[in-house]
Amino acid sequence: MTARPAIDGLHLHARLAALARIGAIDGGGCARLALTDEDKHGRDLVVSWMRALDLAITVDAIGNVFGVRRGREDGPPVMTGSHIDTVRTGGRFDGNYGVLAGLEVCRALDTVGVRTRHPLCVAFFTNEEGARFQPDMMGSLVHAGGFSLQEAYAATDTAGVRLGDELERIGYRGPAPTGAIRPRAFIELHIEQGPILEDAAITIGAVTGVQGISWYEFIVTGVSAHAGTTPMRLRHDAGYVAAAAASFVRQVARDMGGAQVGTVGVAELRPNLINVIANHARFTVDLRNTDEALLQEAERRVFAFIDDTAQAEGVTIERRRLARLEPVVFDTTMVDRVERIAQAHGRSTLRLPSGAGHDAQMMARLCPTSMIFVPSVKGLSHNVAEYTTPADLEAGAAVLLDVMLELAED
């Protein structure tokens, strides 16, 4: 009788630590921005691990990397994966965990000599974070046909460096056409990056979908004047409009309740002097909801408030859309499968949407898709203090193993 495959937790932790050493920063975190030298070295390391598992490696024209483990039958693979690029102050688990756990699934099957009916595939996608080039989730978006290769190549970083040139420079502008590997199903394992699972003392999240995202930039132009000699009624204060907008965004999210959240994450004033009324303000608004109609309602309320406030203050306002993604609902049978298998492992479960964007939301355009979440201690992510316990990391990988096994035998 064939032994049952099992995740080697110590090996998973060792691999996570090894990858984290590339681009290591103070505090235990990582900085591997997309297509930097650090990203190249991380890619090279993960590809070497794929080769050691005898996976057939494909690199496509946007730099996505796919390692396919052959099945008893040919055909579309059951795919897992995530990303290995990070933000500038990233942790060691965001994205990396899902990719390396996928490799551990393949290793566990090799150890006991199991060959699945359908092929398996472990992927990592280019520029998921969007910390250097926009938009985020670029590699999976191009793979799914939602963004052209030409648009992606033309994207530039803050120094004006083109993404296409950087792909070429680091040797990951691959020969395969984008979208060449179309999976039969996609399952992404990820840290939650929020506090919900830990707060509820739950080990496994069965992810039902991904919130819609609305990102806008606003530029306000007013008139600089002396802060002491200009009466309030005669001011054209760009800074006031930005501050009022930030307060209103929070109030809208509270009033609407439910899944609605809102953030002003960037705020810049000029001339940025204590005794001068600002003549320029730039700020961003991030609105998210699992319901598209409610997300549109939040947009309408915020936009109307900002326009009205700008008019009353006698300033001009410009609005520019940075990103807009509708909510994604994952395949119900996939969500059910994650929940059932986790419970069969004796794990506590919770169905929840993802508040962050993930490659899985792009892959959902192509095939049945879901995600598995494990708790993030204190809800921290995009932070050098990002942490998930070894026990929870192993639990999530074990669920991934059995979900992929089941899908690969269907």
Order of alpha helices (4+ residues) and beta strands (2+ residues): alpha-beta-beta-alpha-beta-beta-beta-alpha-beta-alpha-alpha-alpha-beta-alpha-beta-beta-alpha-beta-beta-beta-alpha-beta-beta-alpha-beta-alpha-beta-alpha
